[in-house]
Amino acid sequence: MTAAQIQQMIAQALPTATVVVEDPMNDNTHFRAVVVCPDFAGKSMVEQHRMVYAALGDAFSGPLHALQLRTSAK
C-alpha cells in the first residue's frame, strides 16, 4: 500500500477533507496522516479517528501496519 492509496481512500470517504499522507520510513507500512475535515466539528478526537479508520476499511488487516494520525475540523 502506498501513501497515495491511503490518501485516496480517506479523500473518497471524507470528500470535504484535506488529506496529507506521508511514508516517513519509505517502507509502505508505516504512515503519517494529517486530515482536516469540517465534518469533524463537534466530534471528539476518538470519533474523528474512527471516521478515518472506517475510510481505510480492512487495510490494517493487510499491508497497512501503523498510522500516526492528526485530525482537526479546521
Residue, then its C-alpha position, 0 to 999 in steps of 0.5 A: m500500500t502506498a501513501a497515495q492509496i491511503q490518501q485516496m481512500i480517506a479523500q473518497a470517504l471524507p470528500t470535504a477533507t484535506v488529506v496529507v499522507e506521508d511514508p516517513m520510513n519509505d517502507n509502505t507500512h508505516f504512515r503519517a496522516v494529517v486530515v482536516c475535515p469540517d465534518f469533524a466539528g463537534k466530534s471528539m478526537v476518538e470519533q474523528h479517528r474512527m471516521v478515518y479508520a472506517a475510510l481505510g476499511d480492512a487495510f490494517s488487516g493487510p499491508l497497512h501496519a501503523l498510522q500516526l494520525r492528526t485530525s482537526a475540523k479546521 
